[in-house]
């Protein structure tokens, strides 16, 4: 498995594909919240989804 991207690199990659509605969230999200938004757009820090992360939502992280 490859090393996960840092928040800033992952955020930059996500900003290319997210909708305007999610763009605001991507700019302020960090860590697991950023991962959750990425999964919505089939983008993963490691390039592939990690086992056990498929049920996590933003509301569960709050």
PDB file of N, CA, C and O in Angstrom:
ATOM      1  N   UNK A   1       0.847  -1.174   0.000  1.00  0.00           N
ATOM      2  CA  UNK A   1       0.000   0.000   0.000  1.00  0.00           C
ATOM      3  C   UNK A   1       0.893   1.237   0.000  1.00  0.00           C
ATOM      4  O   UNK A   1       1.926   1.259   0.669  1.00  0.00           O
ATOM      5  N   UNK A   2       0.506   2.248  -0.733  1.00  0.00           N
ATOM      6  CA  UNK A   2       1.283   3.476  -0.797  1.00  0.00           C
ATOM      7  C   UNK A   2       1.010   4.343   0.433  1.00  0.00           C
ATOM      8  O   UNK A   2       0.042   4.128   1.162  1.00  0.00           O
ATOM      9  N   UNK A   3       1.869   5.306   0.642  1.00  0.00           N
ATOM     10  CA  UNK A   3       1.676   6.231   1.754  1.00  0.00           C
ATOM     11  C   UNK A   3       0.542   7.192   1.434  1.00  0.00           C
ATOM     12  O   UNK A   3       0.422   7.642   0.295  1.00  0.00           O
ATOM     13  N   UNK A   4      -0.299   7.517   2.424  1.00  0.00           N
ATOM     14  CA  UNK A   4      -1.392   8.460   2.185  1.00  0.00           C
ATOM     15  C   UNK A   4      -0.862   9.869   1.909  1.00  0.00           C
ATOM     16  O   UNK A   4       0.183  10.266   2.425  1.00  0.00           O
ATOM     17  N   UNK A   5      -1.598  10.610   1.093  1.00  0.00           N
ATOM     18  CA  UNK A   5      -1.237  11.998   0.807  1.00  0.00           C
ATOM     19  C   UNK A   5      -1.503  12.871   2.030  1.00  0.00           C
ATOM     20  O   UNK A   5      -2.420  12.586   2.801  1.00  0.00           O
ATOM     21  N   UNK A   6      -0.726  13.917   2.219  1.00  0.00           N
ATOM     22  CA  UNK A   6      -1.045  14.894   3.264  1.00  0.00           C
ATOM     23  C   UNK A   6      -2.328  15.648   2.894  1.00  0.00           C
ATOM     24  O   UNK A   6      -2.726  15.665   1.729  1.00  0.00           O
ATOM     25  N   UNK A   7      -2.969  16.266   3.882  1.00  0.00           N
ATOM     26  CA  UNK A   7      -4.231  16.974   3.655  1.00  0.00           C
ATOM     27  C   UNK A   7      -4.154  17.965   2.495  1.00  0.00           C
ATOM     28  O   UNK A   7      -5.047  17.994   1.649  1.00  0.00           O
ATOM     29  N   UNK A   8      -3.104  18.771   2.447  1.00  0.00           N
ATOM     30  CA  UNK A   8      -3.020  19.811   1.422  1.00  0.00           C
ATOM     31  C   UNK A   8      -2.990  19.244   0.001  1.00  0.00           C
ATOM     32  O   UNK A   8      -3.666  19.771  -0.883  1.00  0.00           O
ATOM     33  N   UNK A   9      -2.238  18.205  -0.226  1.00  0.00           N
ATOM     34  CA  UNK A   9      -2.190  17.599  -1.565  1.00  0.00           C
ATOM     35  C   UNK A   9      -3.517  16.946  -1.927  1.00  0.00           C
ATOM     36  O   UNK A   9      -3.989  17.071  -3.057  1.00  0.00           O
ATOM     37  N   UNK A  10      -4.115  16.251  -0.969  1.00  0.00           N
ATOM     38  CA  UNK A  10      -5.397  15.594  -1.207  1.00  0.00           C
ATOM     39  C   UNK A  10      -6.485  16.637  -1.463  1.00  0.00           C
ATOM     40  O   UNK A  10      -7.329  16.460  -2.341  1.00  0.00           O
ATOM     41  N   UNK A  11      -6.460  17.721  -0.693  1.00  0.00           N
ATOM     42  CA  UNK A  11      -7.434  18.805  -0.868  1.00  0.00           C
ATOM     43  C   UNK A  11      -7.325  19.392  -2.271  1.00  0.00           C
ATOM     44  O   UNK A  11      -8.339  19.619  -2.930  1.00  0.00           O
ATOM     45  N   UNK A  12      -6.116  19.635  -2.724  1.00  0.00           N
ATOM     46  CA  UNK A  12      -5.901  20.191  -4.062  1.00  0.00           C
ATOM     47  C   UNK A  12      -6.475  19.271  -5.131  1.00  0.00           C
ATOM     48  O   UNK A  12      -7.106  19.731  -6.082  1.00  0.00           O
ATOM     49  N   UNK A  13      -6.256  17.989  -4.974  1.00  0.00           N
ATOM     50  CA  UNK A  13      -6.775  17.011  -5.937  1.00  0.00           C
ATOM     51  C   UNK A  13      -8.301  16.960  -5.897  1.00  0.00           C
ATOM     52  O   UNK A  13      -8.947  16.843  -6.938  1.00  0.00           O
ATOM     53  N   UNK A  14      -8.877  17.046  -4.700  1.00  0.00           N
ATOM     54  CA  UNK A  14     -10.336  17.016  -4.573  1.00  0.00           C
ATOM     55  C   UNK A  14     -10.991  18.256  -5.172  1.00  0.00           C
ATOM     56  O   UNK A  14     -12.055  18.164  -5.785  1.00  0.00           O
ATOM     57  N   UNK A  15     -10.368  19.401  -4.999  1.00  0.00           N
ATOM     58  CA  UNK A  15     -10.963  20.644  -5.501  1.00  0.00           C
ATOM     59  C   UNK A  15     -11.164  20.626  -7.012  1.00  0.00           C
ATOM     60  O   UNK A  15     -11.966  21.400  -7.534  1.00  0.00           O
ATOM     61  N   UNK A  16     -10.459  19.769  -7.714  1.00  0.00           N
ATOM     62  CA  UNK A  16     -10.630  19.654  -9.169  1.00  0.00           C
ATOM     63  C   UNK A  16     -11.926  18.955  -9.558  1.00  0.00           C
ATOM     64  O   UNK A  16     -12.412  19.135 -10.675  1.00  0.00           O
ATOM     65  N   UNK A  17     -12.502  18.146  -8.638  1.00  0.00           N
ATOM     66  CA  UNK A  17     -13.640  17.314  -9.025  1.00  0.00           C
ATOM     67  C   UNK A  17     -14.924  17.567  -8.235  1.00  0.00           C
ATOM     68  O   UNK A  17     -15.986  17.102  -8.647  1.00  0.00           O
ATOM     69  N   UNK A  18     -14.859  18.284  -7.118  1.00  0.00           N
ATOM     70  CA  UNK A  18     -16.056  18.445  -6.286  1.00  0.00           C
ATOM     71  C   UNK A  18     -17.004  19.488  -6.858  1.00  0.00           C
ATOM     72  O   UNK A  18     -16.607  20.352  -7.638  1.00  0.00           O
ATOM     73  N   UNK A  19     -18.263  19.387  -6.453  1.00  0.00           N
ATOM     74  CA  UNK A  19     -19.259  20.375  -6.851  1.00  0.00           C
ATOM     75  C   UNK A  19     -19.032  21.660  -6.067  1.00  0.00           C
ATOM     76  O   UNK A  19     -18.307  21.669  -5.073  1.00  0.00           O
ATOM     77  N   UNK A  20     -19.651  22.739  -6.516  1.00  0.00           N
ATOM     78  CA  UNK A  20     -19.518  24.016  -5.811  1.00  0.00           C
ATOM     79  C   UNK A  20     -20.017  23.915  -4.375  1.00  0.00           C
ATOM     80  O   UNK A  20     -19.476  24.566  -3.481  1.00  0.00           O
ATOM     81  N   UNK A  21     -21.037  23.110  -4.152  1.00  0.00           N
ATOM     82  CA  UNK A  21     -21.581  22.928  -2.806  1.00  0.00           C
ATOM     83  C   UNK A  21     -20.545  22.307  -1.879  1.00  0.00           C
ATOM     84  O   UNK A  21     -20.397  22.749  -0.740  1.00  0.00           O
ATOM     85  N   UNK A  22     -19.836  21.308  -2.339  1.00  0.00           N
ATOM     86  CA  UNK A  22     -18.841  20.626  -1.510  1.00  0.00           C
ATOM     87  C   UNK A  22     -17.498  21.355  -1.462  1.00  0.00           C
ATOM     88  O   UNK A  22     -16.669  21.070  -0.599  1.00  0.00           O
ATOM     89  N   UNK A  23     -17.286  22.277  -2.369  1.00  0.00           N
ATOM     90  CA  UNK A  23     -16.011  22.997  -2.427  1.00  0.00           C
ATOM     91  C   UNK A  23     -15.710  23.717  -1.105  1.00  0.00           C
ATOM     92  O   UNK A  23     -14.570  23.710  -0.641  1.00  0.00           O
ATOM     93  N   UNK A  24     -16.723  24.331  -0.508  1.00  0.00           N
ATOM     94  CA  UNK A  24     -16.547  25.023   0.773  1.00  0.00           C
ATOM     95  C   UNK A  24     -16.134  24.030   1.853  1.00  0.00           C
ATOM     96  O   UNK A  24     -15.236  24.308   2.648  1.00  0.00           O
ATOM     97  N   UNK A  25     -16.788  22.875   1.881  1.00  0.00           N
ATOM     98  CA  UNK A  25     -16.464  21.844   2.871  1.00  0.00           C
ATOM     99  C   UNK A  25     -15.030  21.346   2.700  1.00  0.00           C
ATOM    100  O   UNK A  25     -14.321  21.143   3.686  1.00  0.00           O
ATOM    101  N   UNK A  26     -14.604  21.151   1.461  1.00  0.00           N
ATOM    102  CA  UNK A  26     -13.252  20.649   1.203  1.00  0.00           C
ATOM    103  C   UNK A  26     -12.212  21.641   1.713  1.00  0.00           C
ATOM    104  O   UNK A  26     -11.166  21.238   2.222  1.00  0.00           O
ATOM    105  N   UNK A  27     -12.490  22.916   1.582  1.00  0.00           N
ATOM    106  CA  UNK A  27     -11.515  23.931   2.003  1.00  0.00           C
ATOM    107  C   UNK A  27     -11.312  23.972   3.510  1.00  0.00           C
ATOM    108  O   UNK A  27     -10.238  24.359   3.968  1.00  0.00           O
ATOM    109  N   UNK A  28     -12.318  23.580   4.295  1.00  0.00           N
ATOM    110  CA  UNK A  28     -12.184  23.634   5.756  1.00  0.00           C
ATOM    111  C   UNK A  28     -11.997  22.259   6.392  1.00  0.00           C
ATOM    112  O   UNK A  28     -11.572  22.170   7.544  1.00  0.00           O
ATOM    113  N   UNK A  29     -12.304  21.196   5.668  1.00  0.00           N
ATOM    114  CA  UNK A  29     -12.213  19.836   6.230  1.00  0.00           C
ATOM    115  C   UNK A  29     -10.760  19.428   6.422  1.00  0.00           C
ATOM    116  O   UNK A  29      -9.860  19.883   5.716  1.00  0.00           O
ATOM    117  N   UNK A  30     -10.564  18.546   7.411  1.00  0.00           N
ATOM    118  CA  UNK A  30      -9.229  18.016   7.683  1.00  0.00           C
ATOM    119  C   UNK A  30      -9.348  16.550   8.030  1.00  0.00           C
ATOM    120  O   UNK A  30     -10.384  16.090   8.511  1.00  0.00           O
ATOM    121  N   UNK A  31      -8.278  15.823   7.781  1.00  0.00           N
ATOM    122  CA  UNK A  31      -8.189  14.424   8.187  1.00  0.00           C
ATOM    123  C   UNK A  31      -9.333  13.555   7.696  1.00  0.00           C
ATOM    124  O   UNK A  31      -9.606  13.502   6.497  1.00  0.00           O
ATOM    125  N   UNK A  32     -10.019  12.859   8.638  1.00  0.00           N
ATOM    126  CA  UNK A  32     -11.085  11.925   8.271  1.00  0.00           C
ATOM    127  C   UNK A  32     -12.258  12.586   7.532  1.00  0.00           C
ATOM    128  O   UNK A  32     -12.901  11.951   6.697  1.00  0.00           O
ATOM    129  N   UNK A  33     -12.533  13.853   7.840  1.00  0.00           N
ATOM    130  CA  UNK A  33     -13.617  14.546   7.133  1.00  0.00           C
ATOM    131  C   UNK A  33     -13.274  14.702   5.653  1.00  0.00           C
ATOM    132  O   UNK A  33     -14.136  14.548   4.788  1.00  0.00           O
ATOM    133  N   UNK A  34     -12.043  14.999   5.378  1.00  0.00           N
ATOM    134  CA  UNK A  34     -11.586  15.128   3.995  1.00  0.00           C
ATOM    135  C   UNK A  34     -11.653  13.778   3.284  1.00  0.00           C
ATOM    136  O   UNK A  34     -12.010  13.705   2.108  1.00  0.00           O
ATOM    137  N   UNK A  35     -11.309  12.719   4.000  1.00  0.00           N
ATOM    138  CA  UNK A  35     -11.406  11.365   3.441  1.00  0.00           C
ATOM    139  C   UNK A  35     -12.844  11.018   3.078  1.00  0.00           C
ATOM    140  O   UNK A  35     -13.098  10.411   2.038  1.00  0.00           O
ATOM    141  N   UNK A  36     -13.785  11.406   3.939  1.00  0.00           N
ATOM    142  CA  UNK A  36     -15.198  11.121   3.695  1.00  0.00           C
ATOM    143  C   UNK A  36     -15.691  11.828   2.437  1.00  0.00           C
ATOM    144  O   UNK A  36     -16.397  11.231   1.624  1.00  0.00           O
ATOM    145  N   UNK A  37     -15.328  13.072   2.277  1.00  0.00           N
ATOM    146  CA  UNK A  37     -15.714  13.811   1.070  1.00  0.00           C
ATOM    147  C   UNK A  37     -15.064  13.169  -0.156  1.00  0.00           C
ATOM    148  O   UNK A  37     -15.706  13.031  -1.197  1.00  0.00           O
ATOM    149  N   UNK A  38     -13.824  12.785  -0.041  1.00  0.00           N
ATOM    150  CA  UNK A  38     -13.124  12.133  -1.149  1.00  0.00           C
ATOM    151  C   UNK A  38     -13.807  10.859  -1.593  1.00  0.00           C
ATOM    152  O   UNK A  38     -13.925  10.599  -2.790  1.00  0.00           O
ATOM    153  N   UNK A  39     -14.259  10.059  -0.635  1.00  0.00           N
ATOM    154  CA  UNK A  39     -14.953   8.806  -0.978  1.00  0.00           C
ATOM    155  C   UNK A  39     -16.230   9.079  -1.758  1.00  0.00           C
ATOM    156  O   UNK A  39     -16.609   8.287  -2.620  1.00  0.00           O
ATOM    157  N   UNK A  40     -16.893  10.182  -1.468  1.00  0.00           N
ATOM    158  CA  UNK A  40     -18.109  10.551  -2.204  1.00  0.00           C
ATOM    159  C   UNK A  40     -17.811  10.708  -3.702  1.00  0.00           C
ATOM    160  O   UNK A  40     -18.674  10.458  -4.543  1.00  0.00           O
ATOM    161  N   UNK A  41     -16.587  11.122  -4.020  1.00  0.00           N
ATOM    162  CA  UNK A  41     -16.167  11.338  -5.404  1.00  0.00           C
ATOM    163  C   UNK A  41     -15.193  10.263  -5.892  1.00  0.00           C
ATOM    164  O   UNK A  41     -14.501  10.452  -6.893  1.00  0.00           O
ATOM    165  N   UNK A  42     -15.145   9.139  -5.182  1.00  0.00           N
ATOM    166  CA  UNK A  42     -14.244   8.031  -5.532  1.00  0.00           C
ATOM    167  C   UNK A  42     -12.787   8.473  -5.632  1.00  0.00           C
ATOM    168  O   UNK A  42     -12.062   8.060  -6.537  1.00  0.00           O
ATOM    169  N   UNK A  43     -12.369   9.314  -4.692  1.00  0.00           N
ATOM    170  CA  UNK A  43     -10.977   9.748  -4.586  1.00  0.00           C
ATOM    171  C   UNK A  43     -10.461   9.299  -3.226  1.00  0.00           C
ATOM    172  O   UNK A  43     -11.119   9.511  -2.207  1.00  0.00           O
ATOM    173  N   UNK A  44      -9.297   8.685  -3.208  1.00  0.00           N
ATOM    174  CA  UNK A  44      -8.740   8.132  -1.976  1.00  0.00           C
ATOM    175  C   UNK A  44      -7.291   8.569  -1.837  1.00  0.00           C
ATOM    176  O   UNK A  44      -6.564   8.631  -2.828  1.00  0.00           O
ATOM    177  N   UNK A  45      -6.871   8.869  -0.631  1.00  0.00           N
ATOM    178  CA  UNK A  45      -5.487   9.300  -0.379  1.00  0.00           C
ATOM    179  C   UNK A  45      -4.483   8.249  -0.811  1.00  0.00           C
ATOM    180  O   UNK A  45      -3.407   8.578  -1.310  1.00  0.00           O
ATOM    181  N   UNK A  46      -4.830   6.988  -0.620  1.00  0.00           N
ATOM    182  CA  UNK A  46      -3.904   5.900  -0.930  1.00  0.00           C
ATOM    183  C   UNK A  46      -4.081   5.362  -2.348  1.00  0.00           C
ATOM    184  O   UNK A  46      -3.346   4.467  -2.765  1.00  0.00           O
ATOM    185  N   UNK A  47      -5.044   5.894  -3.088  1.00  0.00           N
ATOM    186  CA  UNK A  47      -5.305   5.418  -4.439  1.00  0.00           C
ATOM    187  C   UNK A  47      -6.379   4.347  -4.495  1.00  0.00           C
ATOM    188  O   UNK A  47      -6.976   4.121  -5.547  1.00  0.00           O
ATOM    189  N   UNK A  48      -6.632   3.682  -3.365  1.00  0.00           N
ATOM    190  CA  UNK A  48      -7.673   2.656  -3.272  1.00  0.00           C
ATOM    191  C   UNK A  48      -8.398   2.824  -1.940  1.00  0.00           C
ATOM    192  O   UNK A  48      -7.812   3.321  -0.978  1.00  0.00           O
ATOM    193  N   UNK A  49      -9.676   2.412  -1.870  1.00  0.00           N
ATOM    194  CA  UNK A  49     -10.387   2.503  -0.592  1.00  0.00           C
ATOM    195  C   UNK A  49      -9.784   1.551   0.434  1.00  0.00           C
ATOM    196  O   UNK A  49      -9.422   0.421   0.106  1.00  0.00           O
ATOM    197  N   UNK A  50      -9.679   2.007   1.659  1.00  0.00           N
ATOM    198  CA  UNK A  50      -9.157   1.162   2.723  1.00  0.00           C
ATOM    199  C   UNK A  50     -10.284   0.392   3.379  1.00  0.00           C
ATOM    200  O   UNK A  50     -11.374   0.927   3.584  1.00  0.00           O
ATOM    201  N   UNK A  51     -10.028  -0.849   3.704  1.00  0.00           N
ATOM    202  CA  UNK A  51     -11.030  -1.707   4.322  1.00  0.00           C
ATOM    203  C   UNK A  51     -11.478  -1.109   5.658  1.00  0.00           C
ATOM    204  O   UNK A  51     -10.662  -0.639   6.451  1.00  0.00           O
ATOM    205  N   UNK A  52     -12.806  -1.137   5.890  1.00  0.00           N
ATOM    206  CA  UNK A  52     -13.356  -0.641   7.138  1.00  0.00           C
ATOM    207  C   UNK A  52     -13.761   0.817   7.110  1.00  0.00           C
ATOM    208  O   UNK A  52     -14.342   1.305   8.080  1.00  0.00           O
ATOM    209  N   UNK A  53     -13.475   1.528   6.034  1.00  0.00           N
ATOM    210  CA  UNK A  53     -13.793   2.949   5.969  1.00  0.00           C
ATOM    211  C   UNK A  53     -15.073   3.240   5.190  1.00  0.00           C
ATOM    212  O   UNK A  53     -15.489   4.395   5.103  1.00  0.00           O
ATOM    213  N   UNK A  54     -15.697   2.223   4.627  1.00  0.00           N
ATOM    214  CA  UNK A  54     -16.830   2.455   3.732  1.00  0.00           C
ATOM    215  C   UNK A  54     -18.093   2.947   4.422  1.00  0.00           C
ATOM    216  O   UNK A  54     -18.954   3.517   3.752  1.00  0.00           O
ATOM    217  N   UNK A  55     -18.246   2.755   5.733  1.00  0.00           N
ATOM    218  CA  UNK A  55     -19.473   3.172   6.416  1.00  0.00           C
ATOM    219  C   UNK A  55     -19.348   4.507   7.131  1.00  0.00           C
ATOM    220  O   UNK A  55     -20.325   4.967   7.722  1.00  0.00           O
ATOM    221  N   UNK A  56     -18.216   5.131   7.101  1.00  0.00           N
ATOM    222  CA  UNK A  56     -17.989   6.374   7.813  1.00  0.00           C
ATOM    223  C   UNK A  56     -18.631   7.535   7.067  1.00  0.00           C
ATOM    224  O   UNK A  56     -18.481   7.660   5.852  1.00  0.00           O
ATOM    225  N   UNK A  57     -19.347   8.382   7.800  1.00  0.00           N
ATOM    226  CA  UNK A  57     -19.944   9.571   7.204  1.00  0.00           C
ATOM    227  C   UNK A  57     -19.517  10.789   7.997  1.00  0.00           C
ATOM    228  O   UNK A  57     -18.994  10.663   9.104  1.00  0.00           O
ATOM    229  N   UNK A  58     -19.736  11.962   7.439  1.00  0.00           N
ATOM    230  CA  UNK A  58     -19.392  13.190   8.149  1.00  0.00           C
ATOM    231  C   UNK A  58     -20.185  13.324   9.438  1.00  0.00           C
ATOM    232  O   UNK A  58     -19.648  13.789  10.443  1.00  0.00           O
ATOM    233  N   UNK A  59     -21.459  12.925   9.429  1.00  0.00           N
ATOM    234  CA  UNK A  59     -22.283  13.058  10.632  1.00  0.00           C
ATOM    235  C   UNK A  59     -21.776  12.163  11.754  1.00  0.00           C
ATOM    236  O   UNK A  59     -21.933  12.507  12.926  1.00  0.00           O
ATOM    237  N   UNK A  60     -21.176  11.030  11.430  1.00  0.00           N
ATOM    238  CA  UNK A  60     -20.626  10.143  12.451  1.00  0.00           C
ATOM    239  C   UNK A  60     -19.359  10.720  13.050  1.00  0.00           C
ATOM    240  O   UNK A  60     -19.002  10.387  14.181  1.00  0.00           O
ATOM    241  N   UNK A  61     -18.673  11.583  12.307  1.00  0.00           N
ATOM    242  CA  UNK A  61     -17.419  12.163  12.771  1.00  0.00           C
ATOM    243  C   UNK A  61     -17.650  13.392  13.641  1.00  0.00           C
ATOM    244  O   UNK A  61     -16.741  13.808  14.361  1.00  0.00           O
ATOM    245  N   UNK A  62     -18.831  13.980  13.595  1.00  0.00           N
ATOM    246  CA  UNK A  62     -19.102  15.210  14.349  1.00  0.00           C
ATOM    247  C   UNK A  62     -19.163  14.964  15.827  1.00  0.00           C
ATOM    248  O   UNK A  62     -19.383  15.897  16.599  1.00  0.00           O
TER     249      UNK A  62
END
